[in-house]
Every structure is written in C-alpha cells, then in structure tokens.
Amino acid sequence: MPHPSISDLLRMVHAANPPGVVEPGAFDARAFIVAGGWTVWVLYDGGALDCIDHFTSPDGEEIDFWRWPEGLEGRDLLLAWRGKEDTNRLLALASPAQSALRRRMPGPPRAGAVSTDV
C-alpha cells in the first residue's frame, strides 16, 4: 500500500472530525475511521482534544510520527495539529518534499504495532 503524504495525513484527521470534548476526565486515545479504511488515533487529555497520536493503515501498518527524528520534514506539522481549525494553516506549510513518506523510522514499534516505512 502506498504511503500517504503529510498533506494526506492532515486531511485524514480533518475528515475524522474528532470532537473537541469528550466525557470529562478522559485521558486516552480514541480511534476514528476515515475513507479508505484508515484509522486516525486522537489523544484526549482531561476530556479535551489534545493532539494526533498516530495513524493505522487498512492493513494494520502504523504511522507513529512521534517516533520520527526531530527536524524530519512533516513531523512538526503533524505535532502542531490541535483541531480542525489548524488543518488549512498546516496544509499551506506542507512542502512538496513532504509529498511521500519514504524513510524507515528507527526504534521499536509499540506493542502490537507494525514498523512503517516513512
């Protein structure tokens, strides 16, 4: 399966339309299924939307940009997303160099996760 671009990932989380607030006190990651069978995982802190946690492809491959090296193109854009209102601003910052995820990121995957080429 081809890897999505940074812009594609930002569009996915935007399409997931996660609520800004869930039940008070919730500290967890919530899954949102989007087009093409991708899953967007969003973290909630105290019931409020905090940030994107990771993405899971339809075949179970995990894209965990938190594990990418600092400074890798696109990482900061995904880290900066805090709600739908951020999507257009971050898409405008995405460069053509971020058009495809190509490098294998270092580090062991999370339990139950599959390493991903980025």
Helices and strands as residue ranges (DSSP letters): H 6-16, E 28-33, G 35-37, E 39-45, E 48-56, E 62-63, G 65-67, H 75-80, G 84-86, H 87-93, G 96-98
